[in-house]
Amino acid sequence: MFFPLTSSLLEPFLSVFHGIFPRQGGVSQPPYESLNTSFGVGDDPKDVATNRKIIKHCLGIKTLVSGQQVHGNNICIIEENPVHDIELTGFDAFVTTIPGIGLMIQQADCQAVMLYDPDHLVAANVHCGWRGSAQNIIGSTINKMTDRFATVPSRLVAVISPSLGSCCAEFIHYEKELPLPFWNFQVKPNYFDFKAISKYQLTEAGVRPDRISIMDICTVCNPNWFSYRREKITGRFCSIIGIKDSFSKE
């Protein structure tokens, strides 16, 4: 049995579940070994389905909601509990108040930014690559939570998953690709700290710095995680968050 990575900021809240699953513990064959969660990279769909069942069993949930992520800025609010797992097209962030749903982001260097509003029991998960960062999908998701569920940003808890580190985030054409404010996060010529960028966008949206957790793992450097930059043809690990079906009030 294996255990997912969790955040010490989220663990005290009894109404939320979460987990970040590395590449070990599944059934997929090379080059997708072994806990690949993506149907879109060329892996055997039966193996992917088995891997997702393993993850659901580990978390004690029945349903996953995921997206065919497009590095855009579209946010989906899940308002009903689906009977089966669903994967939606064209969304890179998910928000829900429905208990028992695991909001899943698939990754191979991009960030998952998991958000939790403990006052209104709202969970969100954001797929955030450099294109999503450039569109500030983090800020857009927090605005959606504020408008729809009366979330107070200063009360949010935010967790930034393992992802591309500043040691490996080389952008040779950054002057064309990255917004000018991002240039302030250049740590050496052509290399950028996108975790710091996400923290900046979170704080600009009103999240308190002491309620932000950044996992200091570079997915390119660490072979326990799938990395597109390192391997090109590879699987996707995942980060999941959701509201528990039953819990004791915090």
VOMAR-10907 format. One record per residue (C-alpha): residue number from 1; x, y, z. Coordinates in nm, 4 decimals. Layout:
# residues N
(node NUM, (X, Y, Z))
...
# end
This chain:
# residues 250
(node 1, (0.0000, 0.0000, 0.0000))
(node 2, (0.1242, 0.3499, -0.0802))
(node 3, (0.0189, 0.6864, 0.0516))
(node 4, (-0.0240, 1.0120, -0.1394))
(node 5, (0.1598, 1.3303, -0.0506))
(node 6, (-0.0503, 1.5634, 0.1647))
(node 7, (-0.0226, 1.9184, 0.2958))
(node 8, (0.0094, 2.0036, 0.6645))
(node 9, (-0.2063, 2.3109, 0.5975))
(node 10, (-0.5039, 2.1028, 0.4821))
(node 11, (-0.4681, 1.8047, 0.7151))
(node 12, (-0.6266, 1.9771, 1.0209))
(node 13, (-0.9537, 2.0406, 0.8347))
(node 14, (-1.1838, 1.7440, 0.8894))
(node 15, (-1.4240, 1.8384, 0.6087))
(node 16, (-1.1770, 1.8101, 0.3188))
(node 17, (-0.9804, 1.5259, 0.1620))
(node 18, (-0.6813, 1.5657, -0.0654))
(node 19, (-0.3844, 1.3776, -0.2034))
(node 20, (-0.1039, 1.4184, -0.4551))
(node 21, (-0.0140, 1.0869, -0.6158))
(node 22, (0.3352, 1.0205, -0.7571))
(node 23, (0.3992, 0.7827, -1.0423))
(node 24, (0.4373, 0.4630, -0.8366))
(node 25, (0.1679, 0.2149, -0.7339))
(node 26, (-0.0199, 0.1551, -1.0570))
(node 27, (-0.0367, -0.0972, -1.3404))
(node 28, (0.0675, 0.0983, -1.6514))
(node 29, (0.3611, -0.0258, -1.8562))
(node 30, (0.6621, 0.1771, -1.9798))
(node 31, (0.6877, 0.4572, -2.0699))
(node 32, (0.3784, 0.5282, -1.8563))
(node 33, (0.4839, 0.3278, -1.5509))
(node 34, (0.3044, 0.3000, -1.3335))
(node 35, (0.0254, 0.5183, -1.1878))
(node 36, (-0.0568, 0.7139, -1.5031))
(node 37, (-0.3924, 0.8906, -1.4728))
(node 38, (-0.4295, 1.0276, -1.8258))
(node 39, (-0.6312, 0.8725, -2.1078))
(node 40, (-0.4748, 1.1168, -2.3546))
(node 41, (-0.1072, 1.0180, -2.3694))
(node 42, (-0.1206, 0.6809, -2.5465))
(node 43, (-0.1479, 0.4472, -2.2487))
(node 44, (-0.3816, 0.1465, -2.2452))
(node 45, (-0.7226, 0.2845, -2.1364))
(node 46, (-0.7863, -0.0253, -1.9235))
(node 47, (-0.4685, 0.0410, -1.7272))
(node 48, (-0.5606, 0.4063, -1.6798))
(node 49, (-0.9056, 0.3063, -1.5537))
(node 50, (-0.7460, 0.0619, -1.3092))
(node 51, (-0.5074, 0.3310, -1.1873))
(node 52, (-0.7956, 0.5678, -1.1232))
(node 53, (-0.9758, 0.2959, -0.9274))
(node 54, (-0.6637, 0.2496, -0.7139))
(node 55, (-0.6581, 0.6234, -0.6404))
(node 56, (-1.0290, 0.6358, -0.5536))
(node 57, (-0.9872, 0.3400, -0.3202))
(node 58, (-0.6944, 0.5105, -0.1506))
(node 59, (-0.8999, 0.8262, -0.0899))
(node 60, (-1.2198, 0.6378, -0.0047))
(node 61, (-1.4264, 0.8103, -0.2754))
(node 62, (-1.6491, 0.6889, -0.5595))
(node 63, (-1.6314, 0.9680, -0.8172))
(node 64, (-1.3594, 1.1645, -0.9972))
(node 65, (-1.4136, 1.4777, -1.2042))
(node 66, (-1.1293, 1.5678, -1.4382))
(node 67, (-1.0708, 1.7625, -1.7559))
(node 68, (-0.9110, 1.7286, -2.0958))
(node 69, (-0.6930, 2.0210, -1.9975))
(node 70, (-0.6179, 2.2796, -2.2667))
(node 71, (-0.4009, 2.5353, -2.0807))
(node 72, (-0.6870, 2.7823, -2.0939))
(node 73, (-0.8826, 2.9904, -1.8442))
(node 74, (-1.2189, 2.8108, -1.8310))
(node 75, (-1.3555, 2.7176, -1.4891))
(node 76, (-1.6242, 2.4540, -1.4317))
(node 77, (-1.8511, 2.4573, -1.1261))
(node 78, (-1.9667, 2.1043, -1.0443))
(node 79, (-2.3212, 2.1397, -0.9079))
(node 80, (-2.4379, 1.7767, -0.9108))
(node 81, (-2.2751, 1.4522, -0.8073))
(node 82, (-2.2212, 1.2500, -1.1255))
(node 83, (-2.3131, 0.8823, -1.1222))
(node 84, (-1.9825, 0.7875, -1.2826))
(node 85, (-1.6420, 0.9479, -1.3276))
(node 86, (-1.6511, 1.2266, -1.5839))
(node 87, (-1.3813, 1.3995, -1.7871))
(node 88, (-1.4885, 1.7324, -1.9335))
(node 89, (-1.3431, 1.9030, -2.2390))
(node 90, (-1.1966, 2.2507, -2.2310))
(node 91, (-1.1688, 2.3182, -1.8581))
(node 92, (-0.8575, 2.3761, -1.6498))
(node 93, (-1.0148, 2.4488, -1.3115))
(node 94, (-1.2956, 2.2897, -1.1130))
(node 95, (-1.4954, 2.4151, -0.8154))
(node 96, (-1.7533, 2.2300, -0.6057))
(node 97, (-1.9434, 2.2212, -0.2787))
(node 98, (-2.0794, 1.8698, -0.3457))
(node 99, (-1.9411, 1.6141, -0.0987))
(node 100, (-1.7673, 1.3010, -0.2199))
(node 101, (-1.6367, 1.4296, -0.5540))
(node 102, (-1.2635, 1.4203, -0.6164))
(node 103, (-1.1538, 1.7137, -0.8322))
(node 104, (-0.8535, 1.5790, -1.0226))
(node 105, (-0.5791, 1.7699, -1.2056))
(node 106, (-0.3417, 1.5674, -1.4259))
(node 107, (0.0196, 1.6806, -1.4375))
(node 108, (0.3651, 1.6299, -1.5820))
(node 109, (0.5450, 1.9528, -1.4737))
(node 110, (0.2452, 2.1880, -1.4540))
(node 111, (0.1131, 2.2903, -1.1136))
(node 112, (-0.2060, 2.1908, -0.9447))
(node 113, (-0.3179, 2.4705, -0.7146))
(node 114, (-0.5651, 2.3260, -0.4655))
(node 115, (-0.7928, 2.5770, -0.2903))
(node 116, (-1.0166, 2.5228, 0.0100))
(node 117, (-1.2703, 2.7539, 0.1723))
(node 118, (-1.3345, 2.6087, 0.5206))
(node 119, (-1.6131, 2.8577, 0.5991))
(node 120, (-1.8395, 2.7672, 0.3076))
(node 121, (-1.7023, 2.4170, 0.2370))
(node 122, (-1.5860, 2.4934, -0.1170))
(node 123, (-1.3039, 2.3026, -0.2873))
(node 124, (-1.1284, 2.3996, -0.6083))
(node 125, (-0.8453, 2.2567, -0.8138))
(node 126, (-0.6573, 2.4549, -1.0775))
(node 127, (-0.4361, 2.3268, -1.3591))
(node 128, (-0.1690, 2.5912, -1.3893))
(node 129, (0.1043, 2.5708, -1.6517))
(node 130, (0.2823, 2.8775, -1.7815))
(node 131, (-0.0034, 2.9589, -2.0181))
(node 132, (-0.2516, 2.9364, -1.7336))
(node 133, (-0.0263, 3.1534, -1.5214))
(node 134, (-0.0090, 3.4120, -1.7992))
(node 135, (-0.3917, 3.4212, -1.8022))
(node 136, (-0.4032, 3.4290, -1.4180))
(node 137, (-0.6362, 3.1317, -1.3937))
(node 138, (-0.5656, 3.1320, -1.0197))
(node 139, (-0.7139, 3.4785, -0.9763))
(node 140, (-1.0083, 3.3934, -1.2017))
(node 141, (-1.0877, 3.0825, -0.9961))
(node 142, (-1.0788, 3.2746, -0.6687))
(node 143, (-1.3047, 3.5422, -0.8194))
(node 144, (-1.5481, 3.2682, -0.9251))
(node 145, (-1.5497, 3.1260, -0.5716))
(node 146, (-1.6084, 3.4736, -0.4287))
(node 147, (-1.8923, 3.5566, -0.6661))
(node 148, (-2.0693, 3.2215, -0.6465))
(node 149, (-2.0106, 3.1039, -0.2909))
(node 150, (-1.9215, 3.4220, -0.0977))
(node 151, (-1.5690, 3.2950, -0.0369))
(node 152, (-1.3479, 3.5378, 0.1533))
(node 153, (-1.0022, 3.5078, -0.0102))
(node 154, (-0.8156, 3.5725, 0.3145))
(node 155, (-0.9804, 3.2624, 0.4603))
(node 156, (-0.8705, 3.0332, 0.1763))
(node 157, (-0.6058, 2.7652, 0.2145))
(node 158, (-0.3920, 2.7113, -0.0967))
(node 159, (-0.1530, 2.4273, -0.1791))
(node 160, (0.0845, 2.4350, -0.4761))
(node 161, (0.1767, 2.0820, -0.5810))
(node 162, (0.5103, 1.9389, -0.6954))
(node 163, (0.5834, 2.0889, -1.0363))
(node 164, (0.8483, 2.2426, -1.2593))
(node 165, (1.1097, 2.4057, -1.0383))
(node 166, (1.3016, 2.7251, -1.1047))
(node 167, (1.6102, 2.5057, -1.1544))
(node 168, (1.4582, 2.3635, -1.4741))
(node 169, (1.2073, 2.6296, -1.5875))
(node 170, (1.3994, 2.7567, -1.8867))
(node 171, (1.2115, 2.9875, -2.1265))
(node 172, (1.4401, 3.0946, -2.4073))
(node 173, (1.1622, 3.2946, -2.5746))
(node 174, (1.0243, 3.4422, -2.2533))
(node 175, (1.0079, 3.7935, -2.3975))
(node 176, (0.7379, 3.6709, -2.6373))
(node 177, (0.5738, 3.4122, -2.4098))
(node 178, (0.5634, 3.5607, -2.0603))
(node 179, (0.3935, 3.8812, -1.9416))
(node 180, (0.6270, 4.1609, -1.8396))
(node 181, (0.5484, 4.1318, -1.4638))
(node 182, (0.6733, 3.7715, -1.4729))
(node 183, (1.0206, 3.8942, -1.5656))
(node 184, (1.0653, 3.9987, -1.2027))
(node 185, (1.0661, 3.6274, -1.1144))
(node 186, (1.3674, 3.5436, -1.3319))
(node 187, (1.6188, 3.3659, -1.1069))
(node 188, (1.8964, 3.3504, -1.3658))
(node 189, (1.9062, 3.4188, -1.7411))
(node 190, (1.6012, 3.2546, -1.9032))
(node 191, (1.4949, 3.0664, -1.5862))
(node 192, (1.1809, 3.1547, -1.3891))
(node 193, (1.0261, 3.0681, -1.0525))
(node 194, (0.6668, 2.9795, -1.1368))
(node 195, (0.5865, 2.8675, -0.7840))
(node 196, (0.6726, 3.2187, -0.6686))
(node 197, (0.4566, 3.3558, -0.9506))
(node 198, (0.1620, 3.1481, -0.8291))
(node 199, (0.2176, 3.2616, -0.4722))
(node 200, (0.2204, 3.6213, -0.5956))
(node 201, (-0.1061, 3.5699, -0.7844))
(node 202, (-0.2622, 3.4072, -0.4791))
(node 203, (-0.1644, 3.6948, -0.2505))
(node 204, (-0.2782, 3.9492, -0.5090))
(node 205, (-0.6176, 3.7757, -0.5027))
(node 206, (-0.6279, 3.8137, -0.1244))
(node 207, (-0.4932, 3.4834, 0.0085))
(node 208, (-0.2772, 3.5233, 0.3178))
(node 209, (0.0865, 3.4131, 0.2759))
(node 210, (0.0691, 3.1987, 0.5894))
(node 211, (-0.2184, 3.0019, 0.4326))
(node 212, (-0.0180, 2.9086, 0.1218))
(node 213, (0.1823, 2.5867, 0.1056))
(node 214, (0.4407, 2.5368, -0.1693))
(node 215, (0.5727, 2.1848, -0.2159))
(node 216, (0.9425, 2.2146, -0.2890))
(node 217, (0.9710, 1.9286, -0.5370))
(node 218, (1.0840, 1.9793, -0.8968))
(node 219, (0.9181, 1.7181, -1.1161))
(node 220, (1.1983, 1.7363, -1.3726))
(node 221, (1.4694, 1.6610, -1.1173))
(node 222, (1.2773, 1.4006, -0.9167))
(node 223, (1.2118, 1.0700, -1.1001))
(node 224, (0.9230, 0.9830, -0.8667))
(node 225, (0.7066, 1.2197, -1.0704))
(node 226, (0.6084, 1.2226, -1.4366))
(node 227, (0.7834, 1.5007, -1.6295))
(node 228, (0.7148, 1.6026, -1.9874))
(node 229, (1.0319, 1.8111, -1.9997))
(node 230, (1.2433, 1.5175, -1.8888))
(node 231, (1.0772, 1.2357, -2.0817))
(node 232, (0.8431, 1.3809, -2.3483))
(node 233, (0.6467, 1.0554, -2.3879))
(node 234, (0.5269, 0.9845, -2.0358))
(node 235, (0.2257, 0.9595, -1.8064))
(node 236, (0.0548, 1.2093, -1.5799))
(node 237, (0.0436, 1.2109, -1.2012))
(node 238, (-0.2454, 1.3796, -1.0263))
(node 239, (-0.3559, 1.6068, -0.7445))
(node 240, (-0.7044, 1.5625, -0.5970))
(node 241, (-0.9146, 1.7616, -0.3515))
(node 242, (-1.2789, 1.7422, -0.2431))
(node 243, (-1.5325, 1.7775, 0.0356))
(node 244, (-1.5826, 1.4751, 0.2594))
(node 245, (-1.9188, 1.2986, 0.2657))
(node 246, (-1.9326, 1.3083, 0.6436))
(node 247, (-1.7224, 1.4880, 0.8990))
(node 248, (-1.7184, 1.6512, 1.2394))
(node 249, (-1.7426, 2.0275, 1.2311))
(node 250, (-1.4062, 2.2031, 1.2728))
# end
